[in-house]
Amino acid sequence: MKSLETIIRRVFFYVAFGLLVVASVDKVCQLFFKINFLKPLGPQDILDWAVIALIFVIAMQLHQIRLLLCSKSQEPPK
């Protein structure tokens, strides 16, 4: 189960980073070449999805840290 959580966290992190790159490239193309290669979505929409994925990754990471700290202090998580 722990390895599955790790894989999911990494996938979401890389997806968020990829969306950030795509949004940046699309914005640069719009500014310099007047080309929008993502017609229905704008760069802001893509950045919104990247932020959602990063928030999910942060929440999973904080949960993992909480479990590790609780296991060290031998207290059950609340």
C-alpha positions as CSV (number, residue, x, y, z in Angstrom):
1,M,0.0,0.0,0.0
2,K,2.8,2.4,0.8
3,S,4.5,1.8,-2.6
4,L,1.1,2.5,-4.3
5,E,0.8,5.8,-2.5
6,T,4.4,6.7,-3.4
7,I,3.7,5.9,-7.1
8,I,0.5,7.9,-7.1
9,R,2.2,10.9,-5.5
10,R,5.0,10.8,-8.0
11,V,2.6,10.5,-10.9
12,F,0.5,13.4,-9.8
13,F,3.6,15.5,-9.2
14,Y,5.0,14.8,-12.7
15,V,1.6,15.4,-14.2
16,A,1.4,18.8,-12.5
17,F,4.9,19.6,-13.6
18,G,4.0,18.6,-17.2
19,L,0.9,20.7,-17.1
20,L,2.9,23.7,-15.9
21,V,5.3,23.2,-18.8
22,V,2.4,22.9,-21.3
23,A,0.8,26.1,-19.9
24,S,4.0,28.0,-20.1
25,V,4.7,26.9,-23.7
26,D,1.2,27.8,-24.7
27,K,1.4,31.2,-23.1
28,V,4.8,31.9,-24.8
29,C,3.3,30.8,-28.2
30,Q,0.4,33.1,-27.6
31,L,2.5,36.1,-26.8
32,F,5.1,35.8,-29.6
33,F,3.5,33.8,-32.4
34,K,-0.3,34.4,-31.8
35,I,-0.8,30.7,-31.8
36,N,-3.0,28.9,-29.3
37,F,-2.4,25.1,-29.7
38,L,-4.9,24.3,-26.9
39,K,-8.0,25.9,-28.4
40,P,-10.7,25.1,-25.9
41,L,-8.4,25.6,-22.9
42,G,-6.3,28.6,-22.0
43,P,-3.1,28.6,-20.0
44,Q,-4.9,29.7,-16.9
45,D,-7.2,26.6,-17.1
46,I,-4.2,24.3,-17.4
47,L,-2.5,26.0,-14.5
48,D,-5.6,25.5,-12.4
49,W,-5.4,21.7,-13.1
50,A,-1.7,21.7,-12.2
51,V,-2.5,23.5,-8.9
52,I,-5.2,20.9,-8.1
53,A,-2.8,18.1,-8.7
54,L,-0.1,19.7,-6.5
55,I,-2.6,20.2,-3.7
56,F,-3.4,16.6,-3.9
57,V,0.3,15.6,-3.7
58,I,0.8,17.9,-0.7
59,A,-2.1,16.4,1.1
60,M,-0.9,12.9,0.5
61,Q,2.6,13.9,1.6
62,L,1.3,15.5,4.8
63,H,-0.7,12.4,5.6
64,Q,2.4,10.3,5.2
65,I,4.4,12.5,7.5
66,R,1.6,12.4,10.1
67,L,1.6,8.6,10.0
68,L,5.3,8.5,10.4
69,L,5.3,10.9,13.4
70,C,2.4,9.0,15.1
71,S,4.2,5.7,14.7
72,K,7.4,7.1,16.3
73,S,5.5,8.5,19.3
74,Q,3.3,5.3,19.5
75,E,0.1,7.3,19.7
76,P,-2.8,6.4,17.5
77,P,-3.7,9.0,14.9
78,K,-6.8,11.1,15.6
